[in-house]
Amino acid sequence: MTALRQTMIEAMRQRGFAQRTHNTCLMVITDLARYFHRPPDTLSTA
């Protein structure tokens, strides 16, 4: 598991997000990374 993914999971747990929300957020971030062929933490608005 990447550090970014672990950080996201911990943040969602601390905020009390439902498990379905966890799954949805992680799925969206995974799709974003696949679309850009890069890790999400290396993306910028440029």
CHARMM internal coordinates of N, CA and C (Angstrom, degrees):
IC EDIT
DIST 1 N 1 CA 1.4401
DIST 1 CA 1 C 1.5326
ANGL 1 N 1 CA 1 C 108.36
DIST 1 C 2 N 1.3188
ANGL 1 CA 1 C 2 N 115.48
DIHE 1 N 1 CA 1 C 2 N 135.37
DIST 2 N 2 CA 1.4630
ANGL 1 C 2 N 2 CA 119.11
DIHE 1 CA 1 C 2 N 2 CA -178.58
DIST 2 CA 2 C 1.5300
ANGL 2 N 2 CA 2 C 110.51
DIHE 1 C 2 N 2 CA 2 C -75.90
DIST 2 C 3 N 1.3057
ANGL 2 CA 2 C 3 N 115.02
DIHE 2 N 2 CA 2 C 3 N 161.69
DIST 3 N 3 CA 1.4644
ANGL 2 C 3 N 3 CA 120.37
DIHE 2 CA 2 C 3 N 3 CA 179.38
DIST 3 CA 3 C 1.5294
ANGL 3 N 3 CA 3 C 110.86
DIHE 2 C 3 N 3 CA 3 C -64.36
DIST 3 C 4 N 1.3299
ANGL 3 CA 3 C 4 N 116.98
DIHE 3 N 3 CA 3 C 4 N -38.64
DIST 4 N 4 CA 1.4658
ANGL 3 C 4 N 4 CA 120.69
DIHE 3 CA 3 C 4 N 4 CA 179.08
DIST 4 CA 4 C 1.5231
ANGL 4 N 4 CA 4 C 110.74
DIHE 3 C 4 N 4 CA 4 C -62.49
DIST 4 C 5 N 1.3255
ANGL 4 CA 4 C 5 N 116.81
DIHE 4 N 4 CA 4 C 5 N -45.60
DIST 5 N 5 CA 1.4683
ANGL 4 C 5 N 5 CA 120.98
DIHE 4 CA 4 C 5 N 5 CA 179.95
DIST 5 CA 5 C 1.5280
ANGL 5 N 5 CA 5 C 110.58
DIHE 4 C 5 N 5 CA 5 C -61.94
DIST 5 C 6 N 1.3229
ANGL 5 CA 5 C 6 N 116.72
DIHE 5 N 5 CA 5 C 6 N -44.49
DIST 6 N 6 CA 1.4635
ANGL 5 C 6 N 6 CA 120.64
DIHE 5 CA 5 C 6 N 6 CA 179.75
DIST 6 CA 6 C 1.5276
ANGL 6 N 6 CA 6 C 111.00
DIHE 5 C 6 N 6 CA 6 C -63.04
DIST 6 C 7 N 1.3122
ANGL 6 CA 6 C 7 N 117.32
DIHE 6 N 6 CA 6 C 7 N -40.91
DIST 7 N 7 CA 1.4631
ANGL 6 C 7 N 7 CA 121.61
DIHE 6 CA 6 C 7 N 7 CA 178.36
DIST 7 CA 7 C 1.5269
ANGL 7 N 7 CA 7 C 110.70
DIHE 6 C 7 N 7 CA 7 C -63.06
DIST 7 C 8 N 1.3198
ANGL 7 CA 7 C 8 N 116.60
DIHE 7 N 7 CA 7 C 8 N -42.35
DIST 8 N 8 CA 1.4669
ANGL 7 C 8 N 8 CA 120.42
DIHE 7 CA 7 C 8 N 8 CA 178.65
DIST 8 CA 8 C 1.5238
ANGL 8 N 8 CA 8 C 111.04
DIHE 7 C 8 N 8 CA 8 C -62.95
DIST 8 C 9 N 1.3180
ANGL 8 CA 8 C 9 N 116.67
DIHE 8 N 8 CA 8 C 9 N -44.74
DIST 9 N 9 CA 1.4674
ANGL 8 C 9 N 9 CA 120.91
DIHE 8 CA 8 C 9 N 9 CA -179.59
DIST 9 CA 9 C 1.5254
ANGL 9 N 9 CA 9 C 110.44
DIHE 8 C 9 N 9 CA 9 C -62.19
DIST 9 C 10 N 1.3208
ANGL 9 CA 9 C 10 N 117.23
DIHE 9 N 9 CA 9 C 10 N -45.10
DIST 10 N 10 CA 1.4587
ANGL 9 C 10 N 10 CA 120.66
DIHE 9 CA 9 C 10 N 10 CA 179.52
DIST 10 CA 10 C 1.5277
ANGL 10 N 10 CA 10 C 111.33
DIHE 9 C 10 N 10 CA 10 C -62.80
DIST 10 C 11 N 1.3280
ANGL 10 CA 10 C 11 N 117.05
DIHE 10 N 10 CA 10 C 11 N -41.28
DIST 11 N 11 CA 1.4685
ANGL 10 C 11 N 11 CA 120.86
DIHE 10 CA 10 C 11 N 11 CA 179.35
DIST 11 CA 11 C 1.5293
ANGL 11 N 11 CA 11 C 110.63
DIHE 10 C 11 N 11 CA 11 C -64.56
DIST 11 C 12 N 1.3209
ANGL 11 CA 11 C 12 N 117.24
DIHE 11 N 11 CA 11 C 12 N -41.31
DIST 12 N 12 CA 1.4717
ANGL 11 C 12 N 12 CA 119.83
DIHE 11 CA 11 C 12 N 12 CA 179.61
DIST 12 CA 12 C 1.5258
ANGL 12 N 12 CA 12 C 110.99
DIHE 11 C 12 N 12 CA 12 C -67.65
DIST 12 C 13 N 1.3261
ANGL 12 CA 12 C 13 N 116.95
DIHE 12 N 12 CA 12 C 13 N -37.12
DIST 13 N 13 CA 1.4732
ANGL 12 C 13 N 13 CA 120.26
DIHE 12 CA 12 C 13 N 13 CA 177.31
DIST 13 CA 13 C 1.5260
ANGL 13 N 13 CA 13 C 110.88
DIHE 12 C 13 N 13 CA 13 C -64.16
DIST 13 C 14 N 1.3327
ANGL 13 CA 13 C 14 N 116.59
DIHE 13 N 13 CA 13 C 14 N -43.89
DIST 14 N 14 CA 1.4604
ANGL 13 C 14 N 14 CA 120.94
DIHE 13 CA 13 C 14 N 14 CA -179.43
DIST 14 CA 14 C 1.5230
ANGL 14 N 14 CA 14 C 111.50
DIHE 13 C 14 N 14 CA 14 C -62.24
DIST 14 C 15 N 1.3278
ANGL 14 CA 14 C 15 N 116.39
DIHE 14 N 14 CA 14 C 15 N -33.64
DIST 15 N 15 CA 1.4607
ANGL 14 C 15 N 15 CA 121.00
DIHE 14 CA 14 C 15 N 15 CA -178.69
DIST 15 CA 15 C 1.5247
ANGL 15 N 15 CA 15 C 112.72
DIHE 14 C 15 N 15 CA 15 C -87.40
DIST 15 C 16 N 1.3216
ANGL 15 CA 15 C 16 N 116.79
DIHE 15 N 15 CA 15 C 16 N -2.91
DIST 16 N 16 CA 1.4535
ANGL 15 C 16 N 16 CA 121.06
DIHE 15 CA 15 C 16 N 16 CA 175.75
DIST 16 CA 16 C 1.5206
ANGL 16 N 16 CA 16 C 114.94
DIHE 15 C 16 N 16 CA 16 C 76.35
DIST 16 C 17 N 1.3228
ANGL 16 CA 16 C 17 N 117.17
DIHE 16 N 16 CA 16 C 17 N 27.88
DIST 17 N 17 CA 1.4609
ANGL 16 C 17 N 17 CA 120.62
DIHE 16 CA 16 C 17 N 17 CA 178.61
DIST 17 CA 17 C 1.5298
ANGL 17 N 17 CA 17 C 109.74
DIHE 16 C 17 N 17 CA 17 C -66.97
DIST 17 C 18 N 1.3106
ANGL 17 CA 17 C 18 N 115.95
DIHE 17 N 17 CA 17 C 18 N 147.36
DIST 18 N 18 CA 1.4558
ANGL 17 C 18 N 18 CA 121.74
DIHE 17 CA 17 C 18 N 18 CA 177.14
DIST 18 CA 18 C 1.5210
ANGL 18 N 18 CA 18 C 109.90
DIHE 17 C 18 N 18 CA 18 C -69.67
DIST 18 C 19 N 1.3306
ANGL 18 CA 18 C 19 N 115.84
DIHE 18 N 18 CA 18 C 19 N 157.95
DIST 19 N 19 CA 1.4664
ANGL 18 C 19 N 19 CA 120.81
DIHE 18 CA 18 C 19 N 19 CA -179.68
DIST 19 CA 19 C 1.5255
ANGL 19 N 19 CA 19 C 111.11
DIHE 18 C 19 N 19 CA 19 C -60.46
DIST 19 C 20 N 1.3143
ANGL 19 CA 19 C 20 N 116.62
DIHE 19 N 19 CA 19 C 20 N -37.62
DIST 20 N 20 CA 1.4677
ANGL 19 C 20 N 20 CA 119.38
DIHE 19 CA 19 C 20 N 20 CA 179.00
DIST 20 CA 20 C 1.5300
ANGL 20 N 20 CA 20 C 111.17
DIHE 19 C 20 N 20 CA 20 C -63.61
DIST 20 C 21 N 1.3206
ANGL 20 CA 20 C 21 N 116.76
DIHE 20 N 20 CA 20 C 21 N -36.42
DIST 21 N 21 CA 1.4598
ANGL 20 C 21 N 21 CA 121.17
DIHE 20 CA 20 C 21 N 21 CA 176.65
DIST 21 CA 21 C 1.5210
ANGL 21 N 21 CA 21 C 110.23
DIHE 20 C 21 N 21 CA 21 C -65.88
DIST 21 C 22 N 1.3270
ANGL 21 CA 21 C 22 N 117.08
DIHE 21 N 21 CA 21 C 22 N -41.17
DIST 22 N 22 CA 1.4748
ANGL 21 C 22 N 22 CA 121.64
DIHE 21 CA 21 C 22 N 22 CA 175.49
DIST 22 CA 22 C 1.5262
ANGL 22 N 22 CA 22 C 109.02
DIHE 21 C 22 N 22 CA 22 C -54.66
DIST 22 C 23 N 1.3158
ANGL 22 CA 22 C 23 N 115.22
DIHE 22 N 22 CA 22 C 23 N -52.58
DIST 23 N 23 CA 1.4643
ANGL 22 C 23 N 23 CA 120.57
DIHE 22 CA 22 C 23 N 23 CA -176.30
DIST 23 CA 23 C 1.5244
ANGL 23 N 23 CA 23 C 111.39
DIHE 22 C 23 N 23 CA 23 C -60.94
DIST 23 C 24 N 1.3227
ANGL 23 CA 23 C 24 N 116.88
DIHE 23 N 23 CA 23 C 24 N -43.33
DIST 24 N 24 CA 1.4568
ANGL 23 C 24 N 24 CA 121.05
DIHE 23 CA 23 C 24 N 24 CA -178.70
DIST 24 CA 24 C 1.5198
ANGL 24 N 24 CA 24 C 111.17
DIHE 23 C 24 N 24 CA 24 C -65.02
DIST 24 C 25 N 1.3153
ANGL 24 CA 24 C 25 N 117.45
DIHE 24 N 24 CA 24 C 25 N -46.50
DIST 25 N 25 CA 1.4728
ANGL 24 C 25 N 25 CA 120.80
DIHE 24 CA 24 C 25 N 25 CA -179.71
DIST 25 CA 25 C 1.5191
ANGL 25 N 25 CA 25 C 111.20
DIHE 24 C 25 N 25 CA 25 C -61.57
DIST 25 C 26 N 1.3082
ANGL 25 CA 25 C 26 N 117.17
DIHE 25 N 25 CA 25 C 26 N -44.73
DIST 26 N 26 CA 1.4600
ANGL 25 C 26 N 26 CA 120.81
DIHE 25 CA 25 C 26 N 26 CA -179.74
DIST 26 CA 26 C 1.5251
ANGL 26 N 26 CA 26 C 111.28
DIHE 25 C 26 N 26 CA 26 C -65.85
DIST 26 C 27 N 1.3305
ANGL 26 CA 26 C 27 N 116.87
DIHE 26 N 26 CA 26 C 27 N -36.67
DIST 27 N 27 CA 1.4570
ANGL 26 C 27 N 27 CA 120.70
DIHE 26 CA 26 C 27 N 27 CA 177.91
DIST 27 CA 27 C 1.5358
ANGL 27 N 27 CA 27 C 110.82
DIHE 26 C 27 N 27 CA 27 C -65.46
DIST 27 C 28 N 1.3167
ANGL 27 CA 27 C 28 N 116.67
DIHE 27 N 27 CA 27 C 28 N -41.87
DIST 28 N 28 CA 1.4671
ANGL 27 C 28 N 28 CA 120.72
DIHE 27 CA 27 C 28 N 28 CA -179.85
DIST 28 CA 28 C 1.5344
ANGL 28 N 28 CA 28 C 110.35
DIHE 27 C 28 N 28 CA 28 C -64.86
DIST 28 C 29 N 1.3108
ANGL 28 CA 28 C 29 N 117.29
DIHE 28 N 28 CA 28 C 29 N -43.28
DIST 29 N 29 CA 1.4619
ANGL 28 C 29 N 29 CA 120.77
DIHE 28 CA 28 C 29 N 29 CA 179.08
DIST 29 CA 29 C 1.5293
ANGL 29 N 29 CA 29 C 110.74
DIHE 28 C 29 N 29 CA 29 C -65.45
DIST 29 C 30 N 1.3145
ANGL 29 CA 29 C 30 N 117.03
DIHE 29 N 29 CA 29 C 30 N -38.54
DIST 30 N 30 CA 1.4671
ANGL 29 C 30 N 30 CA 120.89
DIHE 29 CA 29 C 30 N 30 CA 176.95
DIST 30 CA 30 C 1.5230
ANGL 30 N 30 CA 30 C 110.57
DIHE 29 C 30 N 30 CA 30 C -62.93
DIST 30 C 31 N 1.3319
ANGL 30 CA 30 C 31 N 116.79
DIHE 30 N 30 CA 30 C 31 N -44.64
DIST 31 N 31 CA 1.4686
ANGL 30 C 31 N 31 CA 120.92
DIHE 30 CA 30 C 31 N 31 CA 177.86
DIST 31 CA 31 C 1.5243
ANGL 31 N 31 CA 31 C 111.30
DIHE 30 C 31 N 31 CA 31 C -62.12
DIST 31 C 32 N 1.3188
ANGL 31 CA 31 C 32 N 116.86
DIHE 31 N 31 CA 31 C 32 N -39.63
DIST 32 N 32 CA 1.4631
ANGL 31 C 32 N 32 CA 121.04
DIHE 31 CA 31 C 32 N 32 CA 178.23
DIST 32 CA 32 C 1.5326
ANGL 32 N 32 CA 32 C 110.55
DIHE 31 C 32 N 32 CA 32 C -61.26
DIST 32 C 33 N 1.3095
ANGL 32 CA 32 C 33 N 116.42
DIHE 32 N 32 CA 32 C 33 N -44.74
DIST 33 N 33 CA 1.4711
ANGL 32 C 33 N 33 CA 120.94
DIHE 32 CA 32 C 33 N 33 CA 179.25
DIST 33 CA 33 C 1.5248
ANGL 33 N 33 CA 33 C 111.17
DIHE 32 C 33 N 33 CA 33 C -63.53
DIST 33 C 34 N 1.3205
ANGL 33 CA 33 C 34 N 116.76
DIHE 33 N 33 CA 33 C 34 N -40.80
DIST 34 N 34 CA 1.4667
ANGL 33 C 34 N 34 CA 119.98
DIHE 33 CA 33 C 34 N 34 CA 178.55
DIST 34 CA 34 C 1.5239
ANGL 34 N 34 CA 34 C 111.07
DIHE 33 C 34 N 34 CA 34 C -65.19
DIST 34 C 35 N 1.3144
ANGL 34 CA 34 C 35 N 117.25
DIHE 34 N 34 CA 34 C 35 N -40.51
DIST 35 N 35 CA 1.4609
ANGL 34 C 35 N 35 CA 121.34
DIHE 34 CA 34 C 35 N 35 CA -178.77
DIST 35 CA 35 C 1.5306
ANGL 35 N 35 CA 35 C 111.26
DIHE 34 C 35 N 35 CA 35 C -61.83
DIST 35 C 36 N 1.3396
ANGL 35 CA 35 C 36 N 116.37
DIHE 35 N 35 CA 35 C 36 N -45.23
DIST 36 N 36 CA 1.4607
ANGL 35 C 36 N 36 CA 120.71
DIHE 35 CA 35 C 36 N 36 CA -177.03
DIST 36 CA 36 C 1.5263
ANGL 36 N 36 CA 36 C 113.50
DIHE 35 C 36 N 36 CA 36 C -91.04
DIST 36 C 37 N 1.3427
ANGL 36 CA 36 C 37 N 117.93
DIHE 36 N 36 CA 36 C 37 N -4.79
DIST 37 N 37 CA 1.4680
ANGL 36 C 37 N 37 CA 122.95
DIHE 36 CA 36 C 37 N 37 CA -179.44
DIST 37 CA 37 C 1.5307
ANGL 37 N 37 CA 37 C 111.40
DIHE 36 C 37 N 37 CA 37 C 56.09
DIST 37 C 38 N 1.3264
ANGL 37 CA 37 C 38 N 115.43
DIHE 37 N 37 CA 37 C 38 N 36.31
DIST 38 N 38 CA 1.4685
ANGL 37 C 38 N 38 CA 122.06
DIHE 37 CA 37 C 38 N 38 CA 179.59
DIST 38 CA 38 C 1.5226
ANGL 38 N 38 CA 38 C 109.19
DIHE 37 C 38 N 38 CA 38 C -148.77
DIST 38 C 39 N 1.3067
ANGL 38 CA 38 C 39 N 116.80
DIHE 38 N 38 CA 38 C 39 N 155.72
DIST 39 N 39 CA 1.4612
ANGL 38 C 39 N 39 CA 119.36
DIHE 38 CA 38 C 39 N 39 CA 173.50
DIST 39 CA 39 C 1.5374
ANGL 39 N 39 CA 39 C 110.02
DIHE 38 C 39 N 39 CA 39 C -64.31
DIST 39 C 40 N 1.3141
ANGL 39 CA 39 C 40 N 118.47
DIHE 39 N 39 CA 39 C 40 N 142.18
DIST 40 N 40 CA 1.4658
ANGL 39 C 40 N 40 CA 120.89
DIHE 39 CA 39 C 40 N 40 CA -177.10
DIST 40 CA 40 C 1.5308
ANGL 40 N 40 CA 40 C 114.26
DIHE 39 C 40 N 40 CA 40 C -60.74
DIST 40 C 41 N 1.3267
ANGL 40 CA 40 C 41 N 116.83
DIHE 40 N 40 CA 40 C 41 N -29.22
DIST 41 N 41 CA 1.4558
ANGL 40 C 41 N 41 CA 118.10
DIHE 40 CA 40 C 41 N 41 CA -178.87
DIST 41 CA 41 C 1.5246
ANGL 41 N 41 CA 41 C 113.37
DIHE 40 C 41 N 41 CA 41 C -76.13
DIST 41 C 42 N 1.3459
ANGL 41 CA 41 C 42 N 117.59
DIHE 41 N 41 CA 41 C 42 N -3.05
DIST 42 N 42 CA 1.4684
ANGL 41 C 42 N 42 CA 120.50
DIHE 41 CA 41 C 42 N 42 CA 175.97
DIST 42 CA 42 C 1.5243
ANGL 42 N 42 CA 42 C 111.95
DIHE 41 C 42 N 42 CA 42 C -102.89
DIST 42 C 43 N 1.3246
ANGL 42 CA 42 C 43 N 117.74
DIHE 42 N 42 CA 42 C 43 N -0.79
DIST 43 N 43 CA 1.4610
ANGL 42 C 43 N 43 CA 122.12
DIHE 42 CA 42 C 43 N 43 CA -179.18
DIST 43 CA 43 C 1.5322
ANGL 43 N 43 CA 43 C 109.87
DIHE 42 C 43 N 43 CA 43 C -82.39
DIST 43 C 44 N 1.3203
ANGL 43 CA 43 C 44 N 114.53
DIHE 43 N 43 CA 43 C 44 N 152.68
DIST 44 N 44 CA 1.4580
ANGL 43 C 44 N 44 CA 119.89
DIHE 43 CA 43 C 44 N 44 CA 174.23
DIST 44 CA 44 C 1.5228
ANGL 44 N 44 CA 44 C 107.85
DIHE 43 C 44 N 44 CA 44 C -138.68
DIST 44 C 45 N 1.3147
ANGL 44 CA 44 C 45 N 116.95
DIHE 44 N 44 CA 44 C 45 N 174.48
DIST 45 N 45 CA 1.4642
ANGL 44 C 45 N 45 CA 120.17
DIHE 44 CA 44 C 45 N 45 CA 179.53
DIST 45 CA 45 C 1.5185
ANGL 45 N 45 CA 45 C 111.64
DIHE 44 C 45 N 45 CA 45 C -72.86
DIST 45 C 46 N 1.3222
ANGL 45 CA 45 C 46 N 117.10
DIHE 45 N 45 CA 45 C 46 N -17.77
DIST 46 N 46 CA 1.4812
ANGL 45 C 46 N 46 CA 120.61
DIHE 45 CA 45 C 46 N 46 CA 178.87
DIST 46 CA 46 C 1.4827
ANGL 46 N 46 CA 46 C 108.11
DIHE 45 C 46 N 46 CA 46 C -77.98
END
COOR INIT
IC SEED 1 N 1 CA 1 C
IC BUILD
